[in-house]
Amino acid sequence: MATYLSGFTHLEIQLEEIKTATNNFDDSKVIGAGGFGKVYKGELSHPEGKIEVAFKRLDRKHGQGDPEFFKEIRMLSSYKHDNLISLLGYCSEGNEMILMYEYASRGSLERILNDSALTWTQRLKICIGASKGLGFLHDPNGTQQRVLHCDIKSANILLDESLNGKVADFGLSKISPANQQCSLLVTTPVGTPGYCDPLYMNTYQLTKESDVYSFGVVLFEVLCGRVCYEVSDRKLKIFVPYWKKCYEQKKLDDIIFPDLMQQMNPSSLEIFVDIAYQCLHESREQRPTMSVVAENLKMALNCQELLHFKPSEYEQIIQAADPPLIYKSNMELIQTLTKGVRVNGGKTVELHDQGLKEYQDIVKAVSQSLFYKSLEELKELLSIGFHINNHKTVEHEQALDDEEVSNGRLQWTMKEKDSGKKLLKWFHVDKGQKTFEMGYAVDNNGKKCLMFSARGVIETEGLSFQSLPESRFFF
């Protein structure tokens, strides 16, 4: 075992520390249990105070052994994302195999599916977060190995204090090569009944579309406010076929969680349930990618947030639209704004939120459209990345462990300066003959923040500055 863990010694923690944190695995500390063993809540000392963590204690008596243990350590050490539960450490002493994770204080999505206090907007945001995490594992850009989770279900989507959805439990995960549309042949199907792709169960062929199917089941659970199965008289009943039938027969009112009915924007519901149903398509080729799922869920959220839409709040955009906006109803106006409108001949509009001012120069430099209503929406758009003058890609935030991220002629490097760190960005100009340096700063949460003034950008054929392109707004 020591050989397998040789590259992860920096994550090792002592058994005595864990016993102290959990009061020697006291039952009062148990926050979850399953075939893998038990999960305990604990507190560990930290230079800035105590931190809450979760300890998964694997039960070797029930088949949990070295492969699952190593897999979780390797997966969660290599694949880090805001919407994946983080591995903080592990313990391997004697017969004990324990994994330490960040503590998800709100528990699993499964536990709150039928909570009437969980609004439709909150449910959409949870689904968006989980879809981003799973999409990161599937890696549609093909820059790293593709991870197939193999056990997506509402019990494996955990929630932090802010109800951010995080994908968890990688014990059954598989790795396949990037840039290949391949399937993995497994000798024994794994996963949870009700969530498993029927094609996978019948053919033993595992693909990323198998995860997409499982995620579609989770989306229907979120809509219906219940898990996809029930056990009665020792018989398992799965609701997925019934849910699909209700969609096909336009009888969604029969399955939607009653407490959600009055909250939903009809357009939001339509977008949500359409993409959920597509995930369950019998043909794998007809199922969407997780990036497409995430985009559709964002659209559903945008529509939902416009439920209390007031034209007066958008008067500035409406008056500046070119060509002028013509609409007969609020819903028609909402649909127009959702698609995006040109304003002021393509220039940006000053918004009321004072916090947006520091980003105005960046927005003006963006080639594609940016439509946002708040500072948080703008930050999310910028964090995804954007194009400048149609040939350069800039990311607003990038994790520090990605020390060398290259995109065409744009490269990142990291240099030490004084006692802190400073990131320098180099624009590689034609034929690599010249470079141009831009400064970045590192904030307290370990992210690098864009300090690009955006008053001008470098032409690819020299070092002269050129005027900024026009910007439009879009969702």
N, C-alpha and C positions, 0 to 999 in steps of 0.2 A: 504493500500500500504506500510505503514511503516514496517509492519511485514515482508512482502516479501523481503524488501530491508535492513533488519536489519544487514545482514552479509556483506553488501557492502558499509557501510557508509564511508569507507576510499576512495571510488571513487567519492563521491558526490562533485559536484561543484555548486557554486551559480549562479542563473539566471543572476544577474547583471554582473558577470564576462563574461558570454557568450554574453550578449548584447554589452558589451564594445568591445569584440573581433570581433564581426560581424557588428559593427556600427548599432546596434539595428535591426539586421536581414535585412540589406540593400540588395536590389536585385542585386547589383553589386557584392555581395559576394557569390551568388548562383553558385554552381559548379555541381549541379545535382538535378533531380526532378523525382518523380514517384508517384505511388499510395500511397506510405507511407508518402509523404510530400516532403520537400526540404532538400538539403544538402548545408551547407554554409562553406566556407573557413574562418578561423579565426586565430588570433595570440594571444598567451597567454604569459604572463611574466614568466620567468624561472630564477633561480639563475645564470645560465650561458648565459642568453640572452633570446630572444623571440623564441618561437617554433611555427611552423605552425601545425594546427590541422583541422579536419573536424567535423562539427556538423550536426547530422541528427535530424531534428525537425519533430517529428511524427505528422501527421495530423489526429486528432481523428474524423474529419468530414467524412473521407473516410474509416472508419473501422479499423484504426490503434489504438489499445487500449492497455490495461494493459498486456495481455498475450504476445504479441510480444515484448513489452518493457522489461518485466521481462526475457523473453527467451534470448534476445540478451545479457543482462547483465550477466546472469548465464552462458551462453555458452562461451562468450569471456573472462570471468573471470576464468573459469575452464580449458579451452583448449587454451594453448599458444604454438605457433609455428612460426618460421620465415616466413612461407608461409601462415599464417592466419593474416588478418588485426587485429590490436590490439585495444582493448577498453581501453581508457585512463580515462574515467569518465562518469558521467551521471548527469542529473538534473531533479528533479521531484518537481516542485513548481506550485501550483494552477492547471491550466489545461495544463501546459507545460510538455512535456515528451521529453527530448533531450538526445541524446547519443553522446559522444565525442570519436572520433577515431584518430589513427595516420593518417597523411595526405599523401595520395598517389599522389605525384606530377605529375605523368604522366597519371593520369586518368584511365579509364577502357580499357581493351583489346578491347572491342567492338569498341571504338572510333578510334583505329588505325589499324583495320583489313585491311583496303584498303590503308594503307600508304606504298607507294613504297619504302620509306626510311627504313622500318622495314625489316631487312634481314631475310633470312631463319634461320640462326644461332640464331639470337635474338628470333625469334618465337619459336624455339625449347627450348631455355632456359626458356622462359616464361611458356611454357607448362609443362616443368619439375618441375618448382617451384610450379605451381598450383596443379599438380598431387601429389606432396609431401604433400601439405597442406590438400588436400582431403583424401589422404591415412592416414594421421594422425588422421583425424576425424573418419574414418572407423576402425582404430585401429586393424589391422590384428593380432596383438599379443595377443589381448584379455585382456589387463591389465586394461582397464577402460571401461566405458560405450561407446557404439558405437553411433556416431552422424550421422544421415542422413541429408544431407544439404537440399535437396528437391527443390532447385532452382539454380542449377549450370547452368551458361550461361556466355557468354563473358562479359556481362555488370557487372557481379558480380565477375570478376577477375580483381583486381586493381593492378596498377604498381607503384613502387616507382621510385626515380630518376635513379636508376641503372637498371630499367626494370625488377625487380624481381616480379614474379607473386604471388599475395596474394589473397586467397579466402575470400570473404566478404559477408555480408548480411545473417544473421542467423535467420531472423524473421520467416521463415517457417520451420525451422529445427525440427527434431524429434529425440528423444533419444530411443535407444533400448539396451537391456542387452548385455554385452560382452560375448564372448565364446558361442554364440548361433546363429545358422543359422535361424533366425526367420524373419517374415515379420510383418509389422504393417498394420492393417486394418483402413483406413481412410474413413470418411463418405462423404467427398467432396474432390476430387483431387485438389491439389494446384500445382503451378508451372507456367512456361511460355510456351505457345503453340510453338511447333517446337522442344523444348528441352526435353519435357516430354517423359518418357518411355511409349510406346503404351500399354504395359502390365499393367502398373500402371493405365493408364487412363481407361482401360477396366475392370480391376478387383478390383481397389481401394486398391490393396496390394502393400505396399511400402517396398522396400528392398534397401540394399546398391548398388545392381546392377542397381537400378533406377538412382542413381547418376552417375554410370559408363556410362550408356547410354547417359545421358546429357553431360558428359565430352567428349564422342566420337563425339557428335555434335559440340562441341567447337573445337575439333581437326580438323574437316572438315572445319569449318569456318576459322581457321588459314591457312589452305591449300588453300582455295578458295578466301580468302581476302574479305569476305562479311558475313553478318549475315545470318542465316538459313531461313529467311522468308522475305516477302515483302507484303505490303498492297496496292492493286490497286482496285479502284472503290469499296472501302469498302469490298473487298474480300481478305482473307488471303491466301497467297500461301507459302507453305513450301517446301524447296528444298531438304530436307534430302533423300526422296525416289529417287530423280534424282541423287543425289551424290552417293548413294549406287549402283544404276544401272550402272553409269559410271565406278565405281570400278570393278564391276562384268564383264563388257564388255571390260575392259582394255582400257577405253577411258578417262583416267585421264587428258590428255591434254586439254580436253574440259572444265574442271572445275578449273584447277590450276590457281591461280593468275598469270597473264602473267609476272609480274615483278620478279617472283621467278624462272621462268623456267631455266634461264641461271645460277642460283646460286647453284642449287641442285646437290649434289652427288646422283647418281641413287640409291645406296644402302641405303642412308639416307632416301630418299623418300619412297622406298619400305618398310623399317621397320616402318616408321611413318604411312603410309596409311594402312598397314596391321593391326596394333594395333588399329587404329581409327575405322576401319571396324569391328573388333572383338568386340569393345565396343557396336556396334549397333546390335549385333546378336539378333534375335528374341527370342531365348531361354536364359533366365537369367543364366542358368547353364553353357552356353558356353561363357559368357562374362568374361573377365579377371578381376582380382582384381586390385585395384589402385596401389598396390606395383608392380605388373607385368607391368602395364601401364608405371609407372615411369622408370622401368628398361629398357623397350624397347625404351622409348624416349631418355634415356641416350645413348643407343647404336646408335640411329639415329644421335645424336649429335656427338658422337665419329667418326662416318663415315663421317659426314659433315666436321668436323675439319681436317680430313685427305684428303680433296679435293685437297689441295695444297701440298700433300705429296711429299717429296723428300727423296729417299732412303739414300742419303748421311747424312741426319740428324739422321738416325737411324743406322748408320754404326756400332757404338759400340755394340748395341744390336744384330745386325745381325751377327757380327763376333763372339760374345760370345755365340750364341745360341747352345744348345745341345739337340737334334741332329742338325746338320747344316741346315740352311734354304735353301730350293730349291724353286725357283719361276720363272715363265715365264713372268710375267708382274707386273707393280706397283699395279694393283688391286688385283692380287693374293697375293702379299706381304702384302698389307693392310689387307686382310681378315685373313691371318695367324697371323699377329700381333694383330688383334682385338680379336682373340680367345685366344691369350696368348702364350708365348714361355718360355721355361726354358733357363736360361743363367748361365754360369759359374758353371755348376753342381748344379744349384739351388740357388746359392748365389745372393746377390743384386749387381746391377751395379751402380757405382758412376755416377751421372748425372751432367750435366754442370752447372745447376742452383745452385749458391752458397747458396741460401736460403734454400736448401734442407738438408744441412749438419747436422743441429741440429736434424733432424728427422731420420737420418740414423740408429741409434741404435734401434729406435722403429721399423723401417721397417724390420730390420734383425730378430726381435723377432716374427714377425707375422707368424702364421702357414699357413694361406691361402695366395694366391698370391696377390701382389700389383703391378699393372702396371700403371704408371703415366708418364705424359710428362712435368708437371709443378708443382710448389709449390701449386697453388690453387687446382689442381686435387688431390694432395696428401692429403691436408688438408681436402678436402671433403670426401675422402675415410676414413681417420682416424676418422672424426667426426661421421661417421655412426657406427663405432665400429669394432673391429677385435678380433680374437681368438689368444691366446698364448698357444702353446703346446696342441692345440685341446680340452682343457677343461676349459679354463678361457676366459671370455669375458671382454674386456677393452674398454671403450669409451673415445675418445680423448677429447670431450667436452660434458658437461652436464649442463643444466640450474640449477641455484642455488636453485630454488624453489623445485627441486626434492632432498630433503635433505636425503632421505633414499631410494636409489635405490639398489635393491638386484638382483643378478643373480647367482643362485647356491651358491657357497661358497664365492662369491665376493660381498662385501657390502660397501656402502658409508656411512660415517658419517661426520658431520660438527662440528667443534669446534672453539670457539672464541680464538683468540690469540692476545694479545696487543690491538691495536685499529682497527685492520683489521681482516680478516677472513682467516683461513687456512683449507683446506680440507685434511682429512686423509683417506687413503684407507687401508682397512684391508683385508688381505688374510686369510680366515678361513681354516685352515688345517684339515686333517682327524679327525673326531669325535669331532671337535670343541675344542680340547685340547690346541691348540696353535694358535697365530695370528702373523701376520707380517705387519708392518706398512710402508706405502709409503707416501711421501709428495706430495701435490699439492698446486698450488698458484691460486689466483683469480685475473683476470685482470680487466681492467677498464670497460669493457662492461658487467660485471656480469657473465662471463663464468668461469668455472674452466678449467685450462689448464694442460695437462699431463706433469709431470716432471719425468717420469719413465725412468731410464737410460737404461733399457732393456739389460744389460750385462748378466743377468741371471734371472731366475724366480724360484719361490718356488715349490718344488715337493709336491704332495698331501700327501705323506707319511712321511713328515718330514720337517726340515728346511734347508736341504742341497740345494745348488745351482746346477743347471744342465745346460748343454750346450744348446745353442740356436738352434732351428730347422732351416732347410734350408728354404729359401724364393724363390718364383718365381714371375713372373710379369704377370698381366692380366688386361683386361679392365673390 
